[in-house]
Amino acid sequence: MNKNLFATQSIEINSKAGKVWEVLTDPQKIKVYLFGTETVTDWKIGSSILFQGEYNGQEYQDKGNVLGKIENKILEYTY
C-alpha cells in the first residue's frame, strides 16, 4: 500500500508574475505570510527546502525538495 499523501493546489492571482514569484521565493516575504517561518533553500531543482521556526511555543522543522522551477511561471516542491 502506498502511504504517501499528495495534494495539488493551483490558484490564479491578479498580479504581475515577477511580483508573485518574489513573494513565493524571497525568505523575508515568506516570513510575512508563514507566521515568521525561516525558509532555507537555493530554489534549484533537486535541492532541499527547510521551513523552520516556532509556533505557539513549539519549535518545528518541515522539509521538502524542489521538484520544478521555471522562473516567474512554475514553482513545484514537496512539503
matplotlib code that plots the C-alpha trace (Angstrom):
import matplotlib.pyplot as plt

x = [0.0, 1.3, 1.4, 2.4, -0.2, -0.4, -2.1, -2.0, -3.1, -3.5, -4.8, -5.0, -3.6, -4.3, -0.7, 2.5, 4.3, 7.5, 5.8, 4.2, 7.5, 9.2, 6.6, 6.8, 10.6, 12.0, 12.6, 11.8, 8.5, 7.7, 8.1, 5.2, 2.6, 4.0, 4.0, 7.7, 8.9, 12.5, 12.9, 16.3, 16.9, 18.6, 15.5, 17.5, 15.7, 16.6, 17.6, 16.2, 13.9, 13.8, 10.9, 11.7, 10.6, 8.4, 4.7, 2.7, 5.8, 6.6, 9.7, 9.2, 11.2, 9.3, 11.3, 10.8, 12.6, 12.4, 10.8, 10.4, 11.1, 10.6, 11.2, 8.1, 6.0, 6.2, 7.4, 6.9, 8.1, 7.3, 6.5]
y = [0.0, 3.5, 5.6, 8.8, 11.6, 14.1, 17.4, 19.8, 23.4, 25.9, 29.4, 32.4, 35.7, 39.0, 40.4, 40.6, 37.2, 38.7, 40.1, 36.8, 34.9, 37.3, 36.7, 32.9, 32.7, 35.5, 34.2, 37.7, 37.8, 34.2, 35.1, 37.5, 35.0, 31.9, 33.3, 34.1, 30.8, 30.8, 29.3, 27.8, 26.7, 27.8, 27.0, 24.8, 21.7, 18.8, 21.0, 20.6, 23.2, 23.7, 25.6, 26.2, 28.4, 28.5, 28.4, 28.6, 28.0, 24.8, 24.6, 23.0, 21.9, 21.0, 19.7, 19.3, 19.3, 21.5, 19.5, 22.0, 25.6, 28.0, 31.5, 33.7, 30.8, 27.4, 26.5, 22.9, 21.4, 18.7, 19.6]
z = [0.0, -0.9, 2.3, 0.5, 0.5, -2.4, -2.6, -5.5, -5.4, -8.2, -7.9, -10.2, -8.8, -10.4, -10.3, -12.3, -12.5, -11.2, -8.1, -7.3, -7.9, -5.4, -2.7, -3.2, -3.2, -1.0, 2.5, 4.0, 2.2, 3.1, 6.8, 6.5, 5.3, 7.1, 10.6, 10.9, 9.3, 8.2, 4.7, 3.8, 0.1, -3.0, -5.1, -7.5, -8.9, -6.6, -3.7, -0.2, 1.4, 5.2, 6.8, 10.5, 13.3, 16.4, 16.6, 19.8, 21.8, 19.8, 17.6, 14.2, 11.1, 8.0, 5.0, 1.3, -2.1, -5.2, -8.0, -10.7, -11.4, -14.4, -13.0, -12.9, -14.1, -12.2, -8.7, -7.6, -4.3, -1.8, 1.7]

ax = plt.figure().add_subplot(projection="3d")
ax.plot(x, y, z, "-o")
ax.set_aspect("equal")
plt.show()
